[in-house]
Amino acid sequence: MAEQTRGERVIAFIETYCRIPEGEHVGRPMVLGDFQRRFILDIYDNPVGTRRAYLSIARKNGKSGLIAAMLLAHICGPEAQLNTQIVSGAMSRDQAALVHALASKMIGLDDRLQAVTRIVPSTKRIIGLARNVEYRALAAEGKTAHGLSPVLAILDEVGQVRGPRSEFIDAIITSQGAHATPLLVAISTQAPGDGDLFSVWLDDAATSGDPRIVSHVYAADPEADLLDQAAWAAANPALGTFRSLEDAREQAERAARMPSFEPTFRNLVLNQRVETSAPFISRSVWRDNRHEPEEAAFVAGPVYVGIDLSARNDLTAMAMVSKHEGLWHARLIVWTPADTLLDRERRDRAPYSLWVREGWLRAIPGVAIDYETVAREIGEELGGYAIKAVAFDRWRFELLQKELKDLNIELPLMPFGQGFKDMTPALEALETILLNKQLAHGYNPVLTMCMANTRVDMDAAGNRKLNKAKSTGRIDGAVALAMAIGIAAADSDEDGDFDDFLANAIGFTRRPALSA
């Protein structure tokens, strides 16, 4: 008989010693599902060694039970290493306590496990007596990750982390540095946004080709119908066994009846990246417009521009749009202060540092936006194009206007209000373009973040405007894009004169271009 592999030994340990800790089948031996077996084999039988392993799966697919069983394999099973520490990490105390409780219940159901372990409930620890392995359950709320050196860390529900990083998880990861072959395992449903930590990890695993990363993602197709049972099965590999088919059907029917429940169903049951509150434009519509913008469109012109200024310590955005061969091509340029970048990255939960390195975001030295630099770069960016109109939010614009004048940069500047009267036609034009799949935004990540953050106010007459106060993050790029499209749509109106339209609908008299 051939010798078992590491993965096969872990599977054999779990199915021999671990019992179902609670529920209808409590006390019965665990029988791993095929997807769980594949995950374990890929981790432990990786010929180059596994440093990180990700399992993204919908709720109620035996995730916590699998975590508890894998922990026991390292506490007192075939993966136990002499005098080592292992941890499980969760974002809440309740979730951390659950993993410890399930592992403890498994021990309590098997005399052989009881003989080789000691449970310390007060500190949520379990000791593997044979090799002096210490396991701790940690919670982000408790801030107890410092001072440890775990050879194994299993993270539960990393998808709950909003933004690209977590100090708690950073502490766990860096604490593993003393080991030659540490292992980090993250098991979670998808995070809502592309810029959230677990999404960043999964996307890196998909694109980097790093053989030391094992990544298994079970998710429904983004366009899946709510009532499609095949979509349920794609995200729930345990469907029909220990994941209730009837429960999935009940939740799907509820989501179909109640649109407000749909985002929650898509995130937790279909394991899709979906915000639980509805933005101005859905993720699927935005994705349908991911065509790459072409330089030829801006060269041919005319080009329309929207500029949205921020407070001096946030984002300042300029959107450029031009119609070419049936598509509106969009380019976004965003400036931000460099010296406060990391603080605002944590506050806004957005990967600003990464975007600066990749060229999507321009960091200006200092703690505040230097409008002279912004003005100079605006002149450089727009200098070679036929600029028809530059729409701007009146707020604070006099500061940038002064710098433009000092630099002898002449632009056809047009103030653009942010209220219902001015924003309604702009939003209607942008919405129509997006629904018709006529915007080429190239999936610019900063613009994608801003669009995902947009929230809309509506008055009794159905007029709409973007609401910065109610947004969950920065929307400056979305505001700039809406103004650029709004001013372009006004110019494209063949029923009247552009200047007359602006005077009547947007409420201002066109100003002459700036001169020295």
DRENRO-486293 format. One record per residue (C-alpha): residue number from 1; residue in one letter; x, y, z. Coordinates in steps of 0.5 Angstrom, whole numbers. Layout:
N
+-----+------+-------+-------+-------+
:  nr : rest :  east : north :    up :
+-----+------+-------+-------+-------+
: NUM :    A :     X :     Y :     Z :
...
+-----+------+-------+-------+-------+
***
This chain:
516
+-----+------+-------+-------+-------+
:  nr : rest :  east : north :    up :
+-----+------+-------+-------+-------+
:   1 :    M :     0 :     0 :     0 :
:   2 :    A :     3 :     7 :    -2 :
:   3 :    E :     5 :    12 :     3 :
:   4 :    Q :     0 :    17 :     5 :
:   5 :    T :     1 :    24 :     3 :
:   6 :    R :     1 :    30 :     8 :
:   7 :    G :    -6 :    32 :     5 :
:   8 :    E :    -8 :    25 :     6 :
:   9 :    R :    -6 :    24 :    13 :
:  10 :    V :   -10 :    31 :    15 :
:  11 :    I :   -16 :    28 :    11 :
:  12 :    A :   -15 :    21 :    15 :
:  13 :    F :   -14 :    25 :    22 :
:  14 :    I :   -20 :    29 :    21 :
:  15 :    E :   -25 :    23 :    19 :
:  16 :    T :   -22 :    19 :    24 :
:  17 :    Y :   -22 :    23 :    30 :
:  18 :    C :   -27 :    29 :    29 :
:  19 :    R :   -34 :    29 :    30 :
:  20 :    I :   -40 :    33 :    28 :
:  21 :    P :   -40 :    38 :    34 :
:  22 :    E :   -47 :    40 :    34 :
:  23 :    G :   -54 :    40 :    30 :
:  24 :    E :   -58 :    35 :    27 :
:  25 :    H :   -52 :    30 :    26 :
:  26 :    V :   -48 :    32 :    33 :
:  27 :    G :   -43 :    26 :    35 :
:  28 :    R :   -43 :    23 :    28 :
:  29 :    P :   -36 :    22 :    25 :
:  30 :    M :   -34 :    28 :    20 :
:  31 :    V :   -34 :    26 :    13 :
:  32 :    L :   -31 :    32 :     8 :
:  33 :    G :   -34 :    34 :     2 :
:  34 :    D :   -30 :    34 :    -4 :
:  35 :    F :   -29 :    41 :    -4 :
:  36 :    Q :   -26 :    41 :     3 :
:  37 :    R :   -22 :    35 :     1 :
:  38 :    R :   -19 :    38 :    -6 :
:  39 :    F :   -17 :    45 :    -1 :
:  40 :    I :   -14 :    40 :     4 :
:  41 :    L :   -10 :    36 :    -1 :
:  42 :    D :    -8 :    43 :    -5 :
:  43 :    I :    -5 :    46 :     1 :
:  44 :    Y :    -1 :    40 :     4 :
:  45 :    D :     1 :    37 :    -2 :
:  46 :    N :     3 :    43 :    -6 :
:  47 :    P :    10 :    41 :    -9 :
:  48 :    V :    13 :    48 :    -8 :
:  49 :    G :    10 :    49 :    -1 :
:  50 :    T :     4 :    53 :     1 :
:  51 :    R :     5 :    60 :     4 :
:  52 :    R :    -2 :    62 :     4 :
:  53 :    A :    -9 :    59 :     2 :
:  54 :    Y :   -16 :    62 :     1 :
:  55 :    L :   -22 :    59 :     1 :
:  56 :    S :   -28 :    63 :    -1 :
:  57 :    I :   -35 :    60 :    -1 :
:  58 :    A :   -42 :    62 :     1 :
:  59 :    R :   -45 :    62 :     8 :
:  60 :    K :   -47 :    55 :    11 :
:  61 :    N :   -42 :    51 :     8 :
:  62 :    G :   -39 :    48 :    14 :
:  63 :    K :   -33 :    53 :    14 :
:  64 :    S :   -33 :    54 :    21 :
:  65 :    G :   -33 :    46 :    22 :
:  66 :    L :   -27 :    46 :    17 :
:  67 :    I :   -23 :    51 :    21 :
:  68 :    A :   -24 :    47 :    27 :
:  69 :    A :   -22 :    41 :    24 :
:  70 :    M :   -16 :    43 :    21 :
:  71 :    L :   -14 :    47 :    27 :
:  72 :    L :   -14 :    40 :    31 :
:  73 :    A :   -10 :    37 :    26 :
:  74 :    H :    -4 :    42 :    28 :
:  75 :    I :    -6 :    42 :    35 :
:  76 :    C :    -5 :    34 :    36 :
:  77 :    G :    -5 :    31 :    29 :
:  78 :    P :    -1 :    29 :    24 :
:  79 :    E :     1 :    37 :    23 :
:  80 :    A :     3 :    38 :    30 :
:  81 :    Q :    10 :    41 :    31 :
:  82 :    L :    14 :    41 :    37 :
:  83 :    N :    13 :    48 :    42 :
:  84 :    T :    10 :    52 :    37 :
:  85 :    Q :     4 :    57 :    37 :
:  86 :    I :    -2 :    57 :    32 :
:  87 :    V :    -8 :    62 :    32 :
:  88 :    S :   -15 :    63 :    29 :
:  89 :    G :   -17 :    70 :    28 :
:  90 :    A :   -24 :    73 :    27 :
:  91 :    M :   -26 :    80 :    27 :
:  92 :    S :   -31 :    79 :    33 :
:  93 :    R :   -31 :    76 :    39 :
:  94 :    D :   -37 :    72 :    38 :
:  95 :    Q :   -34 :    69 :    32 :
:  96 :    A :   -27 :    68 :    35 :
:  97 :    A :   -31 :    64 :    41 :
:  98 :    L :   -35 :    60 :    36 :
:  99 :    V :   -28 :    57 :    33 :
: 100 :    H :   -26 :    55 :    40 :
: 101 :    A :   -32 :    53 :    42 :
: 102 :    L :   -33 :    48 :    36 :
: 103 :    A :   -26 :    45 :    37 :
: 104 :    S :   -27 :    44 :    44 :
: 105 :    K :   -34 :    40 :    43 :
: 106 :    M :   -30 :    36 :    38 :
: 107 :    I :   -25 :    34 :    43 :
: 108 :    G :   -31 :    33 :    48 :
: 109 :    L :   -34 :    28 :    43 :
: 110 :    D :   -28 :    24 :    43 :
: 111 :    D :   -24 :    20 :    48 :
: 112 :    R :   -17 :    20 :    44 :
: 113 :    L :   -17 :    27 :    43 :
: 114 :    Q :   -19 :    29 :    50 :
: 115 :    A :   -13 :    25 :    52 :
: 116 :    V :    -8 :    29 :    48 :
: 117 :    T :   -11 :    36 :    49 :
: 118 :    R :   -12 :    41 :    55 :
: 119 :    I :   -18 :    46 :    54 :
: 120 :    V :   -17 :    53 :    57 :
: 121 :    P :   -24 :    56 :    56 :
: 122 :    S :   -22 :    63 :    60 :
: 123 :    T :   -17 :    65 :    55 :
: 124 :    K :   -20 :    61 :    49 :
: 125 :    R :   -14 :    56 :    49 :
: 126 :    I :   -12 :    49 :    47 :
: 127 :    I :    -6 :    46 :    49 :
: 128 :    G :    -3 :    40 :    45 :
: 129 :    L :     0 :    36 :    50 :
: 130 :    A :     4 :    31 :    46 :
: 131 :    R :     8 :    36 :    42 :
: 132 :    N :     7 :    42 :    47 :
: 133 :    V :     3 :    46 :    41 :
: 134 :    E :    -1 :    52 :    44 :
: 135 :    Y :    -7 :    54 :    40 :
: 136 :    R :   -11 :    61 :    41 :
: 137 :    A :   -17 :    64 :    39 :
: 138 :    L :   -16 :    72 :    37 :
: 139 :    A :   -21 :    77 :    36 :
: 140 :    A :   -20 :    84 :    33 :
: 141 :    E :   -23 :    87 :    38 :
: 142 :    G :   -19 :    84 :    43 :
: 143 :    K :   -12 :    87 :    40 :
: 144 :    T :    -8 :    81 :    43 :
: 145 :    A :    -4 :    79 :    36 :
: 146 :    H :     2 :    82 :    38 :
: 147 :    G :     7 :    78 :    42 :
: 148 :    L :     6 :    71 :    38 :
: 149 :    S :     9 :    67 :    33 :
: 150 :    P :     4 :    62 :    30 :
: 151 :    V :     7 :    57 :    25 :
: 152 :    L :    -1 :    57 :    23 :
: 153 :    A :    -6 :    62 :    23 :
: 154 :    I :   -13 :    61 :    20 :
: 155 :    L :   -17 :    67 :    19 :
: 156 :    D :   -25 :    67 :    19 :
: 157 :    E :   -29 :    72 :    15 :
: 158 :    V :   -24 :    76 :    13 :
: 159 :    G :   -29 :    79 :     8 :
: 160 :    Q :   -32 :    83 :    13 :
: 161 :    V :   -25 :    87 :    13 :
: 162 :    R :   -27 :    94 :     9 :
: 163 :    G :   -21 :    97 :     6 :
: 164 :    P :   -14 :    94 :     4 :
: 165 :    R :   -11 :    93 :    10 :
: 166 :    S :   -13 :    91 :    18 :
: 167 :    E :    -8 :    92 :    23 :
: 168 :    F :   -10 :    86 :    27 :
: 169 :    I :    -9 :    82 :    21 :
: 170 :    D :    -2 :    85 :    19 :
: 171 :    A :     0 :    84 :    26 :
: 172 :    I :    -2 :    76 :    25 :
: 173 :    I :     2 :    76 :    19 :
: 174 :    T :     8 :    79 :    21 :
: 175 :    S :     8 :    75 :    27 :
: 176 :    Q :     9 :    69 :    23 :
: 177 :    G :    16 :    72 :    20 :
: 178 :    A :    20 :    68 :    25 :
: 179 :    H :    18 :    61 :    22 :
: 180 :    A :    21 :    58 :    15 :
: 181 :    T :    15 :    55 :    13 :
: 182 :    P :     9 :    59 :    16 :
: 183 :    L :     2 :    58 :    13 :
: 184 :    L :    -4 :    63 :    13 :
: 185 :    V :   -11 :    60 :    11 :
: 186 :    A :   -17 :    65 :    10 :
: 187 :    I :   -24 :    62 :     9 :
: 188 :    S :   -29 :    67 :     8 :
: 189 :    T :   -35 :    70 :     4 :
: 190 :    Q :   -33 :    75 :    -1 :
: 191 :    A :   -32 :    82 :     1 :
: 192 :    P :   -37 :    87 :    -2 :
: 193 :    G :   -32 :    91 :    -6 :
: 194 :    D :   -26 :    90 :   -10 :
: 195 :    G :   -21 :    95 :    -6 :
: 196 :    D :   -23 :    91 :     1 :
: 197 :    L :   -17 :    86 :     4 :
: 198 :    F :   -20 :    79 :     2 :
: 199 :    S :   -22 :    82 :    -5 :
: 200 :    V :   -14 :    84 :    -6 :
: 201 :    W :   -12 :    78 :    -4 :
: 202 :    L :   -16 :    74 :    -8 :
: 203 :    D :   -15 :    78 :   -14 :
: 204 :    D :    -7 :    78 :   -13 :
: 205 :    A :    -8 :    70 :   -13 :
: 206 :    A :   -11 :    70 :   -19 :
: 207 :    T :    -6 :    74 :   -23 :
: 208 :    S :     0 :    73 :   -20 :
: 209 :    G :     1 :    66 :   -21 :
: 210 :    D :     5 :    65 :   -15 :
: 211 :    P :     5 :    57 :   -14 :
: 212 :    R :     5 :    58 :    -6 :
: 213 :    I :    -2 :    61 :    -6 :
: 214 :    V :    -8 :    56 :    -6 :
: 215 :    S :   -14 :    60 :    -8 :
: 216 :    H :   -21 :    56 :    -9 :
: 217 :    V :   -27 :    61 :   -10 :
: 218 :    Y :   -34 :    58 :   -11 :
: 219 :    A :   -38 :    64 :   -13 :
: 220 :    A :   -44 :    65 :   -18 :
: 221 :    D :   -43 :    68 :   -25 :
: 222 :    P :   -44 :    76 :   -24 :
: 223 :    E :   -50 :    76 :   -28 :
: 224 :    A :   -54 :    70 :   -25 :
: 225 :    D :   -61 :    70 :   -24 :
: 226 :    L :   -63 :    70 :   -17 :
: 227 :    L :   -68 :    64 :   -18 :
: 228 :    D :   -62 :    60 :   -22 :
: 229 :    Q :   -61 :    53 :   -18 :
: 230 :    A :   -54 :    52 :   -22 :
: 231 :    A :   -52 :    59 :   -19 :
: 232 :    W :   -54 :    57 :   -12 :
: 233 :    A :   -50 :    51 :   -13 :
: 234 :    A :   -44 :    54 :   -16 :
: 235 :    A :   -43 :    58 :    -9 :
: 236 :    N :   -45 :    53 :    -5 :
: 237 :    P :   -41 :    46 :    -6 :
: 238 :    A :   -45 :    43 :     0 :
: 239 :    L :   -52 :    45 :    -3 :
: 240 :    G :   -56 :    39 :    -1 :
: 241 :    T :   -52 :    36 :     4 :
: 242 :    F :   -50 :    40 :    10 :
: 243 :    R :   -52 :    46 :     6 :
: 244 :    S :   -60 :    46 :     6 :
: 245 :    L :   -63 :    47 :    -1 :
: 246 :    E :   -70 :    49 :     2 :
: 247 :    D :   -66 :    55 :     6 :
: 248 :    A :   -63 :    57 :    -1 :
: 249 :    R :   -69 :    57 :    -5 :
: 250 :    E :   -73 :    61 :     1 :
: 251 :    Q :   -68 :    66 :     1 :
: 252 :    A :   -67 :    67 :    -7 :
: 253 :    E :   -75 :    68 :    -7 :
: 254 :    R :   -75 :    73 :    -2 :
: 255 :    A :   -69 :    77 :    -6 :
: 256 :    A :   -74 :    76 :   -12 :
: 257 :    R :   -80 :    79 :    -8 :
: 258 :    M :   -76 :    84 :    -4 :
: 259 :    P :   -70 :    88 :    -8 :
: 260 :    S :   -67 :    91 :    -2 :
: 261 :    F :   -65 :    84 :     0 :
: 262 :    E :   -62 :    82 :    -7 :
: 263 :    P :   -55 :    85 :    -5 :
: 264 :    T :   -55 :    81 :     2 :
: 265 :    F :   -57 :    75 :    -2 :
: 266 :    R :   -52 :    76 :    -7 :
: 267 :    N :   -46 :    77 :    -3 :
: 268 :    L :   -48 :    72 :     3 :
: 269 :    V :   -51 :    66 :    -1 :
: 270 :    L :   -48 :    67 :    -8 :
: 271 :    N :   -42 :    69 :    -6 :
: 272 :    Q :   -41 :    75 :   -10 :
: 273 :    R :   -38 :    82 :    -9 :
: 274 :    V :   -44 :    86 :    -8 :
: 275 :    E :   -45 :    92 :    -4 :
: 276 :    T :   -51 :    92 :     1 :
: 277 :    S :   -53 :    99 :     0 :
: 278 :    A :   -55 :   101 :    -7 :
: 279 :    P :   -50 :   106 :   -11 :
: 280 :    F :   -52 :   110 :   -17 :
: 281 :    I :   -50 :   105 :   -22 :
: 282 :    S :   -50 :    97 :   -21 :
: 283 :    R :   -43 :    94 :   -21 :
: 284 :    S :   -46 :    90 :   -27 :
: 285 :    V :   -48 :    96 :   -31 :
: 286 :    W :   -41 :    99 :   -29 :
: 287 :    R :   -37 :    92 :   -31 :
: 288 :    D :   -41 :    93 :   -38 :
: 289 :    N :   -38 :    99 :   -40 :
: 290 :    R :   -31 :    97 :   -38 :
: 291 :    H :   -28 :    98 :   -46 :
: 292 :    E :   -21 :   101 :   -46 :
: 293 :    P :   -21 :   109 :   -47 :
: 294 :    E :   -17 :   111 :   -54 :
: 295 :    E :   -12 :   116 :   -54 :
: 296 :    A :   -15 :   117 :   -61 :
: 297 :    A :   -22 :   120 :   -58 :
: 298 :    F :   -18 :   125 :   -55 :
: 299 :    V :   -14 :   127 :   -60 :
: 300 :    A :   -20 :   128 :   -65 :
: 301 :    G :   -24 :   132 :   -60 :
: 302 :    P :   -28 :   136 :   -58 :
: 303 :    V :   -26 :   134 :   -51 :
: 304 :    Y :   -30 :   136 :   -45 :
: 305 :    V :   -28 :   136 :   -38 :
: 306 :    G :   -30 :   136 :   -31 :
: 307 :    I :   -26 :   138 :   -25 :
: 308 :    D :   -28 :   137 :   -18 :
: 309 :    L :   -24 :   140 :   -12 :
: 310 :    S :   -24 :   137 :    -5 :
: 311 :    A :   -21 :   140 :     1 :
: 312 :    R :   -14 :   141 :     1 :
: 313 :    N :   -13 :   134 :     5 :
: 314 :    D :   -17 :   129 :     0 :
: 315 :    L :   -18 :   128 :    -7 :
: 316 :    T :   -18 :   133 :   -13 :
: 317 :    A :   -21 :   130 :   -19 :
: 318 :    M :   -21 :   132 :   -27 :
: 319 :    A :   -25 :   127 :   -32 :
: 320 :    M :   -24 :   128 :   -39 :
: 321 :    V :   -29 :   125 :   -44 :
: 322 :    S :   -30 :   125 :   -52 :
: 323 :    K :   -34 :   121 :   -56 :
: 324 :    H :   -31 :   117 :   -62 :
: 325 :    E :   -34 :   112 :   -66 :
: 326 :    G :   -40 :   111 :   -62 :
: 327 :    L :   -37 :   111 :   -55 :
: 328 :    W :   -36 :   116 :   -50 :
: 329 :    H :   -28 :   115 :   -48 :
: 330 :    A :   -27 :   117 :   -41 :
: 331 :    R :   -20 :   119 :   -37 :
: 332 :    L :   -19 :   121 :   -30 :
: 333 :    I :   -14 :   124 :   -27 :
: 334 :    V :   -14 :   125 :   -19 :
: 335 :    W :    -9 :   128 :   -14 :
: 336 :    T :    -8 :   127 :    -7 :
: 337 :    P :    -3 :   130 :    -2 :
: 338 :    A :     3 :   125 :    -1 :
: 339 :    D :     5 :   126 :     7 :
: 340 :    T :    -2 :   124 :     9 :
: 341 :    L :    -3 :   118 :     4 :
: 342 :    L :    -3 :   112 :     9 :
: 343 :    D :    -8 :   116 :    14 :
: 344 :    R :   -13 :   117 :     9 :
: 345 :    E :   -12 :   110 :     6 :
: 346 :    R :   -14 :   107 :    13 :
: 347 :    R :   -20 :   112 :    14 :
: 348 :    D :   -23 :   111 :     7 :
: 349 :    R :   -21 :   104 :     7 :
: 350 :    A :   -18 :   105 :     0 :
: 351 :    P :   -11 :   102 :    -3 :
: 352 :    Y :    -9 :   109 :    -5 :
: 353 :    S :    -1 :   107 :    -4 :
: 354 :    L :    -2 :   102 :    -9 :
: 355 :    W :    -6 :   106 :   -14 :
: 356 :    V :     0 :   111 :   -13 :
: 357 :    R :     5 :   106 :   -15 :
: 358 :    E :     1 :   104 :   -21 :
: 359 :    G :     0 :   111 :   -24 :
: 360 :    W :    -8 :   111 :   -22 :
: 361 :    L :    -7 :   117 :   -17 :
: 362 :    R :    -2 :   122 :   -17 :
: 363 :    A :     1 :   124 :   -10 :
: 364 :    I :     3 :   131 :    -9 :
: 365 :    P :     9 :   132 :    -4 :
: 366 :    G :     6 :   136 :     3 :
: 367 :    V :     0 :   135 :     7 :
: 368 :    A :    -5 :   139 :     3 :
: 369 :    I :    -6 :   139 :    -4 :
: 370 :    D :    -2 :   144 :    -8 :
: 371 :    Y :    -6 :   148 :   -13 :
: 372 :    E :    -1 :   151 :   -17 :
: 373 :    T :     2 :   143 :   -18 :
: 374 :    V :    -5 :   141 :   -20 :
: 375 :    A :    -6 :   148 :   -25 :
: 376 :    R :     0 :   146 :   -28 :
: 377 :    E :    -1 :   139 :   -29 :
: 378 :    I :    -8 :   141 :   -32 :
: 379 :    G :    -5 :   145 :   -37 :
: 380 :    E :     0 :   140 :   -39 :
: 381 :    E :    -6 :   134 :   -40 :
: 382 :    L :   -11 :   139 :   -44 :
: 383 :    G :    -6 :   143 :   -48 :
: 384 :    G :    -6 :   138 :   -54 :
: 385 :    Y :   -13 :   137 :   -54 :
: 386 :    A :   -19 :   141 :   -57 :
: 387 :    I :   -22 :   143 :   -51 :
: 388 :    K :   -30 :   145 :   -52 :
: 389 :    A :   -32 :   146 :   -44 :
: 390 :    V :   -29 :   145 :   -37 :
: 391 :    A :   -34 :   145 :   -32 :
: 392 :    F :   -33 :   146 :   -25 :
: 393 :    D :   -36 :   146 :   -18 :
: 394 :    R :   -36 :   153 :   -16 :
: 395 :    W :   -34 :   151 :    -9 :
: 396 :    R :   -26 :   153 :    -7 :
: 397 :    F :   -25 :   154 :   -15 :
: 398 :    E :   -23 :   161 :   -14 :
: 399 :    L :   -16 :   158 :   -11 :
: 400 :    L :   -15 :   154 :   -17 :
: 401 :    Q :   -17 :   159 :   -22 :
: 402 :    K :   -12 :   164 :   -19 :
: 403 :    E :    -6 :   159 :   -21 :
: 404 :    L :    -9 :   158 :   -28 :
: 405 :    K :    -9 :   165 :   -29 :
: 406 :    D :    -2 :   166 :   -26 :
: 407 :    L :     1 :   160 :   -31 :
: 408 :    N :    -3 :   163 :   -37 :
: 409 :    I :    -7 :   157 :   -38 :
: 410 :    E :   -13 :   159 :   -42 :
: 411 :    L :   -19 :   154 :   -41 :
: 412 :    P :   -26 :   155 :   -43 :
: 413 :    L :   -29 :   155 :   -36 :
: 414 :    M :   -36 :   154 :   -34 :
: 415 :    P :   -39 :   153 :   -27 :
: 416 :    F :   -43 :   147 :   -26 :
: 417 :    G :   -48 :   147 :   -20 :
: 418 :    Q :   -49 :   141 :   -15 :
: 419 :    G :   -56 :   141 :   -14 :
: 420 :    F :   -62 :   138 :   -17 :
: 421 :    K :   -63 :   143 :   -22 :
: 422 :    D :   -56 :   142 :   -25 :
: 423 :    M :   -54 :   135 :   -23 :
: 424 :    T :   -61 :   132 :   -26 :
: 425 :    P :   -60 :   132 :   -33 :
: 426 :    A :   -52 :   131 :   -32 :
: 427 :    L :   -54 :   124 :   -28 :
: 428 :    E :   -59 :   122 :   -34 :
: 429 :    A :   -54 :   123 :   -39 :
: 430 :    L :   -49 :   119 :   -35 :
: 431 :    E :   -54 :   114 :   -34 :
: 432 :    T :   -57 :   113 :   -41 :
: 433 :    I :   -50 :   112 :   -43 :
: 434 :    L :   -48 :   107 :   -38 :
: 435 :    L :   -54 :   103 :   -39 :
: 436 :    N :   -53 :   103 :   -47 :
: 437 :    K :   -46 :   101 :   -46 :
: 438 :    Q :   -43 :   107 :   -49 :
: 439 :    L :   -38 :   109 :   -44 :
: 440 :    A :   -30 :   107 :   -44 :
: 441 :    H :   -28 :   107 :   -37 :
: 442 :    G :   -22 :   102 :   -38 :
: 443 :    Y :   -24 :   100 :   -30 :
: 444 :    N :   -20 :   105 :   -28 :
: 445 :    P :   -20 :   103 :   -20 :
: 446 :    V :   -20 :   110 :   -17 :
: 447 :    L :   -26 :   112 :   -22 :
: 448 :    T :   -29 :   105 :   -20 :
: 449 :    M :   -29 :   106 :   -13 :
: 450 :    C :   -32 :   113 :   -13 :
: 451 :    M :   -38 :   110 :   -17 :
: 452 :    A :   -39 :   105 :   -12 :
: 453 :    N :   -39 :   110 :    -7 :
: 454 :    T :   -44 :   114 :   -10 :
: 455 :    R :   -51 :   115 :    -7 :
: 456 :    V :   -57 :   119 :   -10 :
: 457 :    D :   -62 :   124 :    -7 :
: 458 :    M :   -68 :   125 :   -10 :
: 459 :    D :   -74 :   130 :    -9 :
: 460 :    A :   -81 :   129 :   -10 :
: 461 :    A :   -81 :   131 :   -17 :
: 462 :    G :   -76 :   125 :   -19 :
: 463 :    N :   -70 :   130 :   -20 :
: 464 :    R :   -63 :   127 :   -17 :
: 465 :    K :   -57 :   130 :   -15 :
: 466 :    L :   -50 :   126 :   -12 :
: 467 :    N :   -50 :   126 :    -4 :
: 468 :    K :   -43 :   127 :    -2 :
: 469 :    A :   -45 :   127 :     6 :
: 470 :    K :   -49 :   120 :     5 :
: 471 :    S :   -43 :   117 :     1 :
: 472 :    T :   -39 :   111 :     5 :
: 473 :    G :   -33 :   114 :     1 :
: 474 :    R :   -30 :   119 :    -4 :
: 475 :    I :   -34 :   120 :   -10 :
: 476 :    D :   -30 :   126 :   -13 :
: 477 :    G :   -28 :   122 :   -19 :
: 478 :    A :   -36 :   121 :   -20 :
: 479 :    V :   -38 :   128 :   -19 :
: 480 :    A :   -32 :   130 :   -24 :
: 481 :    L :   -35 :   125 :   -29 :
: 482 :    A :   -42 :   127 :   -28 :
: 483 :    M :   -40 :   134 :   -30 :
: 484 :    A :   -36 :   133 :   -36 :
: 485 :    I :   -42 :   128 :   -39 :
: 486 :    G :   -47 :   133 :   -37 :
: 487 :    I :   -43 :   139 :   -41 :
: 488 :    A :   -42 :   134 :   -47 :
: 489 :    A :   -49 :   132 :   -47 :
: 490 :    A :   -51 :   140 :   -47 :
: 491 :    D :   -47 :   141 :   -53 :
: 492 :    S :   -49 :   135 :   -56 :
: 493 :    D :   -56 :   137 :   -56 :
: 494 :    E :   -58 :   139 :   -63 :
: 495 :    D :   -65 :   142 :   -61 :
: 496 :    G :   -62 :   149 :   -59 :
: 497 :    D :   -55 :   153 :   -58 :
: 498 :    F :   -50 :   151 :   -53 :
: 499 :    D :   -49 :   157 :   -50 :
: 500 :    D :   -57 :   158 :   -49 :
: 501 :    F :   -58 :   152 :   -46 :
: 502 :    L :   -52 :   153 :   -41 :
: 503 :    A :   -55 :   160 :   -39 :
: 504 :    N :   -62 :   157 :   -39 :
: 505 :    A :   -61 :   150 :   -36 :
: 506 :    I :   -55 :   151 :   -32 :
: 507 :    G :   -56 :   158 :   -30 :
: 508 :    F :   -50 :   162 :   -31 :
: 509 :    T :   -47 :   167 :   -37 :
: 510 :    R :   -41 :   164 :   -40 :
: 511 :    R :   -35 :   167 :   -38 :
: 512 :    P :   -29 :   168 :   -43 :
: 513 :    A :   -23 :   164 :   -43 :
: 514 :    L :   -18 :   166 :   -38 :
: 515 :    S :   -12 :   170 :   -40 :
: 516 :    A :    -6 :   173 :   -37 :
+-----+------+-------+-------+-------+
***
